[in-house]
Amino acid sequence: MDIIQIVGLGIAATIIIAVIKGQKPEIAIQLSIITGVVIFFLIAGKFAAIVDLLGSYFNKADIDIMYFTVLLKIVGIAYIAEFGAEICRDAGESSIASKIELAAKVIIMTLAVPIVTSLLELVISIMP
Amino acid sequence: MGIDLIFRIAAIGILVSVLNQVLSRSGREEYATMTTLAGLVVVLLMVIKEIVNLFDTIKAMFHF
């Protein structure tokens, strides 16, 4: 049921943006930002439930919770970076969008370093 | 959460563009740019408030 609401909202907002883009392109961009934010809030509840479920699985399998939090942070960074980059690309600033994506990749790499080191240590300890 | 926000901003946008046309037709150019700026500032404040709200939610949800 929710998907119908989301798609309807997206199409309605797109039509309104088409109307406004003629005279006021700056307000059209803000309208697309707001639509993105509203759609995110529509799915925020479900997403939080999924995250809690995964967290409980991690606890049950008593895997170190650090891996899960780093994974979650990476997903969050990827989402925010993609949100910002697409808005900039919509507005026609694709160079800014690619800069944002580059920054996101660097931040994600720095976050992934502890996991990679622990993996390497594991591999070395296994080797005879 | 804020579905009416979209239509409120759309209404402001349409209102500002219509007002702009009317004012520029009647010869008051500076008032036209004034209303454009005012509309832009109002919409910007609403958008920024929602973006801050979004980032706080994301921070809470992804355990930043």
N, CA and C atoms of all chains as a GROMACS GRO file, in nm:
protein
  576
    1MET      N    1   0.084  -0.119   0.000
    1MET     CA    2   0.000   0.000   0.000
    1MET      C    3   0.089   0.125   0.000
    2ASP      N    4   0.198   0.120   0.076
    2ASP     CA    5   0.281   0.240   0.087
    2ASP      C    6   0.339   0.278  -0.046
    3ILE      N    7   0.374   0.178  -0.127
    3ILE     CA    8   0.444   0.209  -0.251
    3ILE      C    9   0.355   0.293  -0.342
    4ILE      N   10   0.225   0.268  -0.336
    4ILE     CA   11   0.134   0.347  -0.421
    4ILE      C   12   0.135   0.492  -0.376
    5GLN      N   13   0.137   0.509  -0.243
    5GLN     CA   14   0.140   0.646  -0.191
    5GLN      C   15   0.269   0.716  -0.234
    6ILE      N   16   0.380   0.645  -0.225
    6ILE     CA   17   0.509   0.706  -0.257
    6ILE      C   18   0.516   0.741  -0.405
    7VAL      N   19   0.472   0.648  -0.491
    7VAL     CA   20   0.480   0.674  -0.634
    7VAL      C   21   0.387   0.790  -0.671
    8GLY      N   22   0.267   0.789  -0.610
    8GLY     CA   23   0.175   0.899  -0.639
    8GLY      C   24   0.234   1.032  -0.599
    9LEU      N   25   0.296   1.033  -0.480
    9LEU     CA   26   0.357   1.158  -0.433
    9LEU      C   27   0.467   1.202  -0.528
   10GLY      N   28   0.550   1.107  -0.570
   10GLY     CA   29   0.662   1.142  -0.658
   10GLY      C   30   0.613   1.201  -0.789
   11ILE      N   31   0.508   1.137  -0.847
   11ILE     CA   32   0.458   1.186  -0.976
   11ILE      C   33   0.396   1.324  -0.959
   12ALA      N   34   0.318   1.341  -0.851
   12ALA     CA   35   0.255   1.472  -0.829
   12ALA      C   36   0.362   1.580  -0.814
   13ALA      N   37   0.465   1.550  -0.734
   13ALA     CA   38   0.572   1.649  -0.714
   13ALA      C   39   0.643   1.678  -0.846
   14THR      N   40   0.665   1.574  -0.928
   14THR     CA   41   0.734   1.597  -1.056
   14THR      C   42   0.653   1.690  -1.144
   15ILE      N   43   0.520   1.671  -1.145
   15ILE     CA   44   0.438   1.757  -1.231
   15ILE      C   45   0.444   1.900  -1.180
   16ILE      N   46   0.435   1.917  -1.046
   16ILE     CA   47   0.439   2.054  -0.991
   16ILE      C   48   0.574   2.118  -1.023
   17ILE      N   49   0.680   2.037  -1.014
   17ILE     CA   50   0.813   2.092  -1.044
   17ILE      C   51   0.819   2.136  -1.190
   18ALA      N   52   0.758   2.056  -1.278
   18ALA     CA   53   0.759   2.095  -1.420
   18ALA      C   54   0.689   2.229  -1.437
   19VAL      N   55   0.582   2.250  -1.360
   19VAL     CA   56   0.509   2.378  -1.371
   19VAL      C   57   0.599   2.491  -1.325
   20ILE      N   58   0.664   2.471  -1.210
   20ILE     CA   59   0.738   2.583  -1.149
   20ILE      C   60   0.870   2.606  -1.219
   21LYS      N   61   0.926   2.499  -1.280
   21LYS     CA   62   1.063   2.511  -1.333
   21LYS      C   63   1.070   2.623  -1.436
   22GLY      N   64   0.960   2.650  -1.505
   22GLY     CA   65   0.965   2.754  -1.607
   22GLY      C   66   1.004   2.888  -1.548
   23GLN      N   67   0.927   2.932  -1.446
   23GLN     CA   68   0.954   3.066  -1.393
   23GLN      C   69   1.062   3.063  -1.287
   24LYS      N   70   1.049   2.965  -1.193
   24LYS     CA   71   1.135   2.974  -1.073
   24LYS      C   72   1.214   2.843  -1.059
   25PRO      N   73   1.326   2.827  -1.132
   25PRO     CA   74   1.400   2.699  -1.120
   25PRO      C   75   1.454   2.677  -0.979
   26GLU      N   76   1.485   2.787  -0.904
   26GLU     CA   77   1.545   2.761  -0.772
   26GLU      C   78   1.443   2.698  -0.678
   27ILE      N   79   1.315   2.742  -0.687
   27ILE     CA   80   1.216   2.682  -0.598
   27ILE      C   81   1.186   2.539  -0.644
   28ALA      N   82   1.200   2.513  -0.774
   28ALA     CA   83   1.177   2.375  -0.823
   28ALA      C   84   1.280   2.280  -0.762
   29ILE      N   85   1.404   2.325  -0.752
   29ILE     CA   86   1.508   2.239  -0.693
   29ILE      C   87   1.474   2.210  -0.548
   30GLN      N   88   1.431   2.315  -0.475
   30GLN     CA   89   1.400   2.293  -0.333
   30GLN      C   90   1.281   2.200  -0.318
   31LEU      N   91   1.190   2.207  -0.415
   31LEU     CA   92   1.073   2.119  -0.409
   31LEU      C   93   1.118   1.973  -0.426
   32SER      N   94   1.216   1.951  -0.515
   32SER     CA   95   1.261   1.812  -0.532
   32SER      C   96   1.335   1.764  -0.407
   33ILE      N   97   1.407   1.856  -0.342
   33ILE     CA   98   1.475   1.816  -0.217
   33ILE      C   99   1.372   1.774  -0.114
   34ILE      N  100   1.268   1.856  -0.100
   34ILE     CA  101   1.166   1.827   0.001
   34ILE      C  102   1.095   1.696  -0.030
   35THR      N  103   1.072   1.669  -0.159
   35THR     CA  104   1.006   1.543  -0.193
   35THR      C  105   1.093   1.426  -0.151
   36GLY      N  106   1.224   1.437  -0.175
   36GLY     CA  107   1.315   1.330  -0.133
   36GLY      C  108   1.309   1.310   0.016
   37VAL      N  109   1.306   1.421   0.091
   37VAL     CA  110   1.305   1.410   0.238
   37VAL      C  111   1.176   1.344   0.284
   38VAL      N  112   1.064   1.385   0.226
   38VAL     CA  113   0.935   1.330   0.270
   38VAL      C  114   0.928   1.181   0.239
   39ILE      N  115   0.977   1.142   0.120
   39ILE     CA  116   0.972   1.000   0.086
   39ILE      C  117   1.060   0.922   0.181
   40PHE      N  118   1.174   0.981   0.221
   40PHE     CA  119   1.259   0.908   0.316
   40PHE      C  120   1.186   0.887   0.447
   41PHE      N  121   1.114   0.992   0.492
   41PHE     CA  122   1.046   0.977   0.620
   41PHE      C  123   0.934   0.874   0.611
   42LEU      N  124   0.878   0.858   0.490
   42LEU     CA  125   0.771   0.757   0.478
   42LEU      C  126   0.827   0.618   0.501
   43ILE      N  127   0.955   0.595   0.460
   43ILE     CA  128   1.009   0.459   0.476
   43ILE      C  129   1.099   0.449   0.598
   44ALA      N  130   1.114   0.560   0.674
   44ALA     CA  131   1.211   0.557   0.786
   44ALA      C  132   1.171   0.452   0.888
   45GLY      N  133   1.040   0.442   0.919
   45GLY     CA  134   0.997   0.347   1.021
   45GLY      C  135   1.034   0.205   0.982
   46LYS      N  136   1.004   0.169   0.858
   46LYS     CA  137   1.035   0.031   0.815
   46LYS      C  138   1.184   0.007   0.820
   47PHE      N  139   1.261   0.107   0.778
   47PHE     CA  140   1.406   0.089   0.773
   47PHE      C  141   1.461   0.068   0.912
   48ALA      N  142   1.409   0.144   1.011
   48ALA     CA  143   1.458   0.127   1.147
   48ALA      C  144   1.428  -0.013   1.195
   49ALA      N  145   1.311  -0.067   1.158
   49ALA     CA  146   1.278  -0.203   1.202
   49ALA      C  147   1.377  -0.302   1.144
   50ILE      N  148   1.412  -0.283   1.016
   50ILE     CA  149   1.508  -0.376   0.953
   50ILE      C  150   1.642  -0.369   1.024
   51VAL      N  151   1.684  -0.247   1.056
   51VAL     CA  152   1.815  -0.231   1.120
   51VAL      C  153   1.815  -0.301   1.255
   52ASP      N  154   1.706  -0.284   1.331
   52ASP     CA  155   1.700  -0.351   1.462
   52ASP      C  156   1.703  -0.502   1.445
   53LEU      N  157   1.631  -0.550   1.343
   53LEU     CA  158   1.628  -0.697   1.321
   53LEU      C  159   1.769  -0.747   1.293
   54LEU      N  160   1.840  -0.677   1.203
   54LEU     CA  161   1.977  -0.721   1.170
   54LEU      C  162   2.063  -0.716   1.296
   55GLY      N  163   2.043  -0.611   1.377
   55GLY     CA  164   2.123  -0.600   1.499
   55GLY      C  165   2.099  -0.720   1.589
   56SER      N  166   1.974  -0.760   1.600
   56SER     CA  167   1.946  -0.875   1.688
   56SER      C  168   2.008  -1.001   1.632
   57TYR      N  169   2.008  -1.016   1.496
   57TYR     CA  170   2.074  -1.134   1.438
   57TYR      C  171   2.222  -1.134   1.474
   58PHE      N  172   2.283  -1.013   1.461
   58PHE     CA  173   2.427  -1.006   1.492
   58PHE      C  174   2.451  -1.046   1.637
   59ASN      N  175   2.361  -1.000   1.727
   59ASN     CA  176   2.382  -1.035   1.868
   59ASN      C  177   2.367  -1.186   1.887
   60LYS      N  178   2.263  -1.242   1.823
   60LYS     CA  179   2.238  -1.386   1.841
   60LYS      C  180   2.359  -1.465   1.794
   61ALA      N  181   2.415  -1.422   1.677
   61ALA     CA  182   2.530  -1.497   1.624
   61ALA      C  183   2.657  -1.452   1.694
   62ASP      N  184   2.647  -1.378   1.801
   62ASP     CA  185   2.752  -1.316   1.883
   62ASP      C  186   2.874  -1.275   1.799
   63ILE      N  187   2.847  -1.216   1.681
   63ILE     CA  188   2.956  -1.155   1.605
   63ILE      C  189   2.987  -1.021   1.671
   64ASP      N  190   3.109  -0.974   1.662
   64ASP     CA  191   3.147  -0.847   1.726
   64ASP      C  192   3.059  -0.735   1.672
   65ILE      N  193   2.995  -0.659   1.764
   65ILE     CA  194   2.898  -0.557   1.721
   65ILE      C  195   2.968  -0.446   1.642
   66MET      N  196   3.103  -0.431   1.659
   66MET     CA  197   3.174  -0.323   1.588
   66MET      C  198   3.154  -0.336   1.439
   67TYR      N  199   3.156  -0.461   1.386
   67TYR     CA  200   3.141  -0.478   1.242
   67TYR      C  201   3.006  -0.426   1.197
   68PHE      N  202   2.902  -0.455   1.279
   68PHE     CA  203   2.768  -0.414   1.236
   68PHE      C  204   2.757  -0.262   1.236
   69THR      N  205   2.814  -0.196   1.338
   69THR     CA  206   2.801  -0.050   1.343
   69THR      C  207   2.877   0.013   1.227
   70VAL      N  208   2.996  -0.043   1.196
   70VAL     CA  209   3.070   0.015   1.083
   70VAL      C  210   2.991  -0.005   0.954
   71LEU      N  211   2.933  -0.125   0.939
   71LEU     CA  212   2.853  -0.152   0.818
   71LEU      C  213   2.738  -0.052   0.808
   72LEU      N  214   2.673  -0.029   0.922
   72LEU     CA  215   2.559   0.062   0.922
   72LEU      C  216   2.602   0.202   0.887
   73LYS      N  217   2.716   0.246   0.943
   73LYS     CA  218   2.766   0.380   0.913
   73LYS      C  219   2.795   0.395   0.765
   74ILE      N  220   2.854   0.288   0.706
   74ILE     CA  221   2.888   0.296   0.563
   74ILE      C  222   2.761   0.310   0.482
   75VAL      N  223   2.657   0.234   0.519
   75VAL     CA  224   2.531   0.244   0.444
   75VAL      C  225   2.474   0.385   0.460
   76GLY      N  226   2.482   0.439   0.582
   76GLY     CA  227   2.430   0.574   0.604
   76GLY      C  228   2.504   0.677   0.521
   77ILE      N  229   2.638   0.667   0.522
   77ILE     CA  230   2.717   0.763   0.444
   77ILE      C  231   2.684   0.751   0.297
   78ALA      N  232   2.672   0.626   0.250
   78ALA     CA  233   2.642   0.608   0.108
   78ALA      C  234   2.507   0.671   0.075
   79TYR      N  235   2.408   0.653   0.166
   79TYR     CA  236   2.276   0.709   0.136
   79TYR      C  237   2.280   0.862   0.132
   80ILE      N  238   2.343   0.922   0.231
   80ILE     CA  239   2.345   1.070   0.234
   80ILE      C  240   2.421   1.124   0.114
   81ALA      N  241   2.536   1.061   0.083
   81ALA     CA  242   2.616   1.110  -0.030
   81ALA      C  243   2.535   1.099  -0.160
   82GLU      N  244   2.466   0.987  -0.176
   82GLU     CA  245   2.388   0.969  -0.299
   82GLU      C  246   2.275   1.070  -0.302
   83PHE      N  247   2.214   1.098  -0.185
   83PHE     CA  248   2.105   1.197  -0.177
   83PHE      C  249   2.156   1.334  -0.224
   84GLY      N  250   2.269   1.376  -0.168
   84GLY     CA  251   2.323   1.507  -0.205
   84GLY      C  252   2.370   1.510  -0.349
   85ALA      N  253   2.438   1.403  -0.392
   85ALA     CA  254   2.494   1.404  -0.528
   85ALA      C  255   2.381   1.409  -0.631
   86GLU      N  256   2.272   1.336  -0.607
   86GLU     CA  257   2.165   1.338  -0.708
   86GLU      C  258   2.100   1.475  -0.713
   87ILE      N  259   2.086   1.540  -0.595
   87ILE     CA  260   2.024   1.674  -0.597
   87ILE      C  261   2.111   1.768  -0.679
   88CYS      N  262   2.244   1.761  -0.657
   88CYS     CA  263   2.334   1.850  -0.733
   88CYS      C  264   2.326   1.817  -0.881
   89ARG      N  265   2.316   1.687  -0.913
   89ARG     CA  266   2.310   1.651  -1.056
   89ARG      C  267   2.179   1.701  -1.116
   90ASP      N  268   2.069   1.691  -1.039
   90ASP     CA  269   1.941   1.743  -1.091
   90ASP      C  270   1.953   1.891  -1.124
   91ALA      N  271   2.024   1.963  -1.036
   91ALA     CA  272   2.033   2.108  -1.056
   91ALA      C  273   2.131   2.140  -1.169
   92GLY      N  274   2.198   2.038  -1.225
   92GLY     CA  275   2.286   2.064  -1.337
   92GLY      C  276   2.431   2.076  -1.297
   93GLU      N  277   2.458   2.060  -1.167
   93GLU     CA  278   2.597   2.076  -1.120
   93GLU      C  279   2.660   1.937  -1.107
   94SER      N  280   2.689   1.872  -1.222
   94SER     CA  281   2.739   1.734  -1.209
   94SER      C  282   2.881   1.732  -1.155
   95SER      N  283   2.954   1.842  -1.168
   95SER     CA  284   3.092   1.839  -1.114
   95SER      C  285   3.087   1.834  -0.962
   96ILE      N  286   2.996   1.914  -0.902
   96ILE     CA  287   2.985   1.909  -0.755
   96ILE      C  288   2.941   1.770  -0.712
   97ALA      N  289   2.849   1.711  -0.789
   97ALA     CA  290   2.800   1.577  -0.753
   97ALA      C  291   2.916   1.477  -0.751
   98SER      N  292   3.003   1.484  -0.851
   98SER     CA  293   3.112   1.385  -0.852
   98SER      C  294   3.209   1.413  -0.738
   99LYS      N  295   3.225   1.542  -0.700
   99LYS     CA  296   3.314   1.570  -0.585
   99LYS      C  297   3.254   1.508  -0.459
  100ILE      N  298   3.122   1.521  -0.442
  100ILE     CA  299   3.058   1.465  -0.322
  100ILE      C  300   3.078   1.314  -0.319
  101GLU      N  301   3.063   1.251  -0.437
  101GLU     CA  302   3.077   1.105  -0.439
  101GLU      C  303   3.221   1.065  -0.408
  102LEU      N  304   3.318   1.144  -0.459
  102LEU     CA  305   3.458   1.112  -0.429
  102LEU      C  306   3.481   1.121  -0.278
  103ALA      N  307   3.430   1.228  -0.216
  103ALA     CA  308   3.448   1.243  -0.071
  103ALA      C  309   3.385   1.126   0.002
  104ALA      N  310   3.267   1.084  -0.043
  104ALA     CA  311   3.200   0.972   0.026
  104ALA      C  312   3.284   0.847   0.015
  105LYS      N  313   3.343   0.824  -0.104
  105LYS     CA  314   3.426   0.702  -0.119
  105LYS      C  315   3.543   0.708  -0.022
  106VAL      N  316   3.607   0.826  -0.011
  106VAL     CA  317   3.724   0.834   0.078
  106VAL      C  318   3.682   0.808   0.221
  107ILE      N  319   3.568   0.866   0.263
  107ILE     CA  320   3.524   0.847   0.403
  107ILE      C  321   3.493   0.701   0.428
  108ILE      N  322   3.429   0.637   0.328
  108ILE     CA  323   3.394   0.496   0.348
  108ILE      C  324   3.520   0.412   0.357
  109MET      N  325   3.622   0.448   0.275
  109MET     CA  326   3.747   0.372   0.283
  109MET      C  327   3.807   0.384   0.422
  110THR      N  328   3.808   0.509   0.476
  110THR     CA  329   3.870   0.524   0.608
  110THR      C  330   3.792   0.443   0.711
  111LEU      N  331   3.659   0.433   0.694
  111LEU     CA  332   3.581   0.357   0.791
  111LEU      C  333   3.611   0.208   0.779
  112ALA      N  334   3.642   0.164   0.655
  112ALA     CA  335   3.658   0.019   0.634
  112ALA      C  336   3.795  -0.029   0.679
  113VAL      N  337   3.887   0.064   0.711
  113VAL     CA  338   4.024   0.021   0.743
  113VAL      C  339   4.028  -0.078   0.858
  114PRO      N  340   3.963  -0.054   0.974
  114PRO     CA  341   3.976  -0.153   1.082
  114PRO      C  342   3.929  -0.291   1.042
  115ILE      N  343   3.824  -0.298   0.961
  115ILE     CA  344   3.774  -0.430   0.923
  115ILE      C  345   3.878  -0.501   0.836
  116VAL      N  346   3.938  -0.425   0.743
  116VAL     CA  347   4.036  -0.488   0.653
  116VAL      C  348   4.156  -0.536   0.734
  117THR      N  349   4.199  -0.453   0.833
  117THR     CA  350   4.314  -0.498   0.912
  117THR      C  351   4.279  -0.623   0.991
  118SER      N  352   4.161  -0.628   1.050
  118SER     CA  353   4.128  -0.749   1.128
  118SER      C  354   4.121  -0.869   1.036
  119LEU      N  355   4.071  -0.847   0.912
  119LEU     CA  356   4.067  -0.960   0.818
  119LEU      C  357   4.208  -1.008   0.788
  120LEU      N  358   4.300  -0.916   0.764
  120LEU     CA  359   4.437  -0.956   0.729
  120LEU      C  360   4.500  -1.031   0.846
  121GLU      N  361   4.475  -0.979   0.967
  121GLU     CA  362   4.534  -1.048   1.083
  121GLU      C  363   4.481  -1.191   1.090
  122LEU      N  364   4.350  -1.205   1.063
  122LEU     CA  365   4.291  -1.340   1.069
  122LEU      C  366   4.361  -1.429   0.967
  123VAL      N  367   4.378  -1.378   0.844
  123VAL     CA  368   4.438  -1.461   0.738
  123VAL      C  369   4.580  -1.500   0.779
  124ILE      N  370   4.654  -1.403   0.832
  124ILE     CA  371   4.793  -1.433   0.870
  124ILE      C  372   4.795  -1.537   0.980
  125SER      N  373   4.703  -1.523   1.077
  125SER     CA  374   4.705  -1.620   1.187
  125SER      C  375   4.668  -1.758   1.136
  126ILE      N  376   4.587  -1.768   1.031
  126ILE     CA  377   4.549  -1.901   0.981
  126ILE      C  378   4.666  -1.966   0.910
  127MET      N  379   4.745  -1.879   0.840
  127MET     CA  380   4.851  -1.941   0.756
  127MET      C  381   4.950  -2.016   0.845
  128PRO      N  382   5.003  -2.130   0.800
  128PRO     CA  383   5.097  -2.211   0.883
  128PRO      C  384   5.227  -2.136   0.906
  129MET      N  385   0.405   1.274   0.747
  129MET     CA  386   0.504   1.370   0.790
  129MET      C  387   0.536   1.465   0.674
  130GLY      N  388   0.470   1.578   0.668
  130GLY     CA  389   0.518   1.680   0.579
  130GLY      C  390   0.474   1.665   0.436
  131ILE      N  391   0.374   1.574   0.409
  131ILE     CA  392   0.328   1.567   0.270
  131ILE      C  393   0.267   1.701   0.232
  132ASP      N  394   0.198   1.763   0.330
  132ASP     CA  395   0.140   1.894   0.298
  132ASP      C  396   0.252   1.996   0.273
  133LEU      N  397   0.372   1.964   0.325
  133LEU     CA  398   0.483   2.059   0.307
  133LEU      C  399   0.512   2.078   0.159
  134ILE      N  400   0.506   1.966   0.085
  134ILE     CA  401   0.536   1.974  -0.058
  134ILE      C  402   0.439   2.070  -0.124
  135PHE      N  403   0.310   2.056  -0.090
  135PHE     CA  404   0.211   2.140  -0.159
  135PHE      C  405   0.217   2.282  -0.109
  136ARG      N  406   0.262   2.301   0.017
  136ARG     CA  407   0.276   2.439   0.066
  136ARG      C  408   0.388   2.509  -0.011
  137ILE      N  409   0.499   2.440  -0.031
  137ILE     CA  410   0.611   2.501  -0.104
  137ILE      C  411   0.573   2.524  -0.248
  138ALA      N  412   0.496   2.429  -0.305
  138ALA     CA  413   0.453   2.448  -0.443
  138ALA      C  414   0.365   2.572  -0.453
  139ALA      N  415   0.276   2.589  -0.353
  139ALA     CA  416   0.187   2.705  -0.356
  139ALA      C  417   0.269   2.833  -0.348
  140ILE      N  418   0.370   2.834  -0.259
  140ILE     CA  419   0.454   2.954  -0.248
  140ILE      C  420   0.524   2.981  -0.379
  141GLY      N  421   0.576   2.874  -0.442
  141GLY     CA  422   0.647   2.894  -0.568
  141GLY      C  423   0.559   2.953  -0.674
  142ILE      N  424   0.437   2.896  -0.687
  142ILE     CA  425   0.346   2.946  -0.791
  142ILE      C  426   0.306   3.088  -0.759
  143LEU      N  427   0.278   3.115  -0.630
  143LEU     CA  428   0.235   3.250  -0.590
  143LEU      C  429   0.344   3.351  -0.624
  144VAL      N  430   0.468   3.316  -0.592
  144VAL     CA  431   0.578   3.411  -0.616
  144VAL      C  432   0.593   3.436  -0.765
  145SER      N  433   0.582   3.329  -0.846
  145SER     CA  434   0.604   3.351  -0.989
  145SER      C  435   0.490   3.435  -1.047
  146VAL      N  436   0.365   3.411  -0.999
  146VAL     CA  437   0.254   3.492  -1.051
  146VAL      C  438   0.272   3.637  -1.007
  147LEU      N  439   0.305   3.655  -0.879
  147LEU     CA  440   0.322   3.791  -0.827
  147LEU      C  441   0.433   3.862  -0.904
  148ASN      N  442   0.537   3.785  -0.936
  148ASN     CA  443   0.648   3.842  -1.009
  148ASN      C  444   0.602   3.894  -1.145
  149GLN      N  445   0.523   3.809  -1.212
  149GLN     CA  446   0.473   3.851  -1.344
  149GLN      C  447   0.392   3.979  -1.330
  150VAL      N  448   0.300   3.979  -1.233
  150VAL     CA  449   0.210   4.095  -1.219
  150VAL      C  450   0.290   4.220  -1.193
  151LEU      N  451   0.384   4.208  -1.097
  151LEU     CA  452   0.461   4.327  -1.060
  151LEU      C  453   0.548   4.375  -1.176
  152SER      N  454   0.610   4.281  -1.247
  152SER     CA  455   0.698   4.327  -1.355
  152SER      C  456   0.615   4.387  -1.469
  153ARG      N  457   0.492   4.332  -1.490
  153ARG     CA  458   0.408   4.392  -1.596
  153ARG      C  459   0.371   4.534  -1.557
  154SER      N  460   0.341   4.557  -1.428
  154SER     CA  461   0.291   4.690  -1.390
  154SER      C  462   0.406   4.786  -1.369
  155GLY      N  463   0.527   4.747  -1.409
  155GLY     CA  464   0.636   4.844  -1.411
  155GLY      C  465   0.718   4.847  -1.284
  156ARG      N  466   0.678   4.774  -1.177
  156ARG     CA  467   0.756   4.783  -1.052
  156ARG      C  468   0.858   4.668  -1.051
  157GLU      N  469   0.971   4.691  -1.119
  157GLU     CA  470   1.069   4.582  -1.130
  157GLU      C  471   1.128   4.549  -0.995
  158GLU      N  472   1.163   4.655  -0.914
  158GLU     CA  473   1.236   4.624  -0.791
  158GLU      C  474   1.148   4.545  -0.695
  159TYR      N  475   1.012   4.574  -0.695
  159TYR     CA  476   0.927   4.496  -0.607
  159TYR      C  477   0.923   4.349  -0.651
  160ALA      N  478   0.932   4.330  -0.784
  160ALA     CA  479   0.928   4.192  -0.835
  160ALA      C  480   1.046   4.113  -0.780
  161THR      N  481   1.165   4.174  -0.792
  161THR     CA  482   1.281   4.099  -0.739
  161THR      C  483   1.270   4.084  -0.588
  162MET      N  484   1.209   4.184  -0.522
  162MET     CA  485   1.194   4.175  -0.376
  162MET      C  486   1.107   4.055  -0.340
  163THR      N  487   0.994   4.038  -0.409
  163THR     CA  488   0.906   3.926  -0.375
  163THR      C  489   0.975   3.794  -0.409
  164THR      N  490   1.053   3.794  -0.518
  164THR     CA  491   1.122   3.668  -0.551
  164THR      C  492   1.215   3.630  -0.437
  165LEU      N  493   1.293   3.729  -0.388
  165LEU     CA  494   1.386   3.699  -0.279
  165LEU      C  495   1.310   3.655  -0.156
  166ALA      N  496   1.200   3.724  -0.125
  166ALA     CA  497   1.126   3.686  -0.004
  166ALA      C  498   1.076   3.543  -0.016
  167GLY      N  499   1.018   3.511  -0.133
  167GLY     CA  500   0.967   3.374  -0.150
  167GLY      C  501   1.079   3.274  -0.137
  168LEU      N  502   1.194   3.308  -0.194
  168LEU     CA  503   1.307   3.214  -0.190
  168LEU      C  504   1.351   3.192  -0.046
  169VAL      N  505   1.357   3.300   0.033
  169VAL     CA  506   1.404   3.287   0.171
  169VAL      C  507   1.307   3.202   0.252
  170VAL      N  508   1.177   3.226   0.232
  170VAL     CA  509   1.078   3.149   0.309
  170VAL      C  510   1.092   3.002   0.276
  171VAL      N  511   1.098   2.972   0.146
  171VAL     CA  512   1.106   2.830   0.106
  171VAL      C  513   1.236   2.770   0.157
  172LEU      N  514   1.345   2.850   0.150
  172LEU     CA  515   1.475   2.798   0.194
  172LEU      C  516   1.472   2.762   0.341
  173LEU      N  517   1.407   2.849   0.422
  173LEU     CA  518   1.402   2.820   0.566
  173LEU      C  519   1.327   2.690   0.590
  174MET      N  520   1.214   2.671   0.520
  174MET     CA  521   1.138   2.548   0.541
  174MET      C  522   1.220   2.426   0.499
  175VAL      N  523   1.290   2.440   0.384
  175VAL     CA  524   1.366   2.325   0.332
  175VAL      C  525   1.479   2.291   0.428
  176ILE      N  526   1.548   2.396   0.478
  176ILE     CA  527   1.662   2.368   0.565
  176ILE      C  528   1.616   2.302   0.694
  177LYS      N  529   1.500   2.348   0.746
  177LYS     CA  530   1.449   2.284   0.868
  177LYS      C  531   1.426   2.136   0.844
  178GLU      N  532   1.369   2.102   0.727
  178GLU     CA  533   1.340   1.960   0.700
  178GLU      C  534   1.469   1.882   0.679
  179ILE      N  535   1.570   1.946   0.617
  179ILE     CA  536   1.696   1.874   0.593
  179ILE      C  537   1.765   1.845   0.725
  180VAL      N  538   1.760   1.943   0.817
  180VAL     CA  539   1.821   1.918   0.949
  180VAL      C  540   1.750   1.803   1.016
  181ASN      N  541   1.616   1.802   1.004
  181ASN     CA  542   1.537   1.694   1.061
  181ASN      C  543   1.580   1.560   1.000
  182LEU      N  544   1.598   1.559   0.868
  182LEU     CA  545   1.638   1.435   0.800
  182LEU      C  546   1.773   1.388   0.852
  183PHE      N  547   1.870   1.479   0.859
  183PHE     CA  548   2.005   1.437   0.900
  183PHE      C  549   2.004   1.388   1.043
  184ASP      N  550   1.922   1.451   1.131
  184ASP     CA  551   1.917   1.401   1.270
  184ASP      C  552   1.861   1.260   1.272
  185THR      N  553   1.756   1.237   1.192
  185THR     CA  554   1.698   1.101   1.190
  185THR      C  555   1.801   1.000   1.140
  186ILE      N  556   1.873   1.038   1.034
  186ILE     CA  557   1.971   0.945   0.979
  186ILE      C  558   2.079   0.918   1.082
  187LYS      N  559   2.122   1.026   1.153
  187LYS     CA  560   2.226   1.007   1.254
  187LYS      C  561   2.177   0.910   1.361
  188ALA      N  562   2.050   0.925   1.401
  188ALA     CA  563   2.000   0.836   1.505
  188ALA      C  564   1.986   0.695   1.451
  189MET      N  565   1.942   0.683   1.328
  189MET     CA  566   1.909   0.550   1.276
  189MET      C  567   2.035   0.471   1.244
  190PHE      N  568   2.137   0.537   1.191
  190PHE     CA  569   2.256   0.464   1.149
  190PHE      C  570   2.363   0.465   1.257
  191HIS      N  571   2.326   0.503   1.382
  191HIS     CA  572   2.422   0.504   1.494
  191HIS      C  573   2.548   0.578   1.455
  192PHE      N  574   2.536   0.696   1.398
  192PHE     CA  575   2.657   0.772   1.361
  192PHE      C  576   2.739   0.806   1.484
   0.00000   0.00000   0.00000
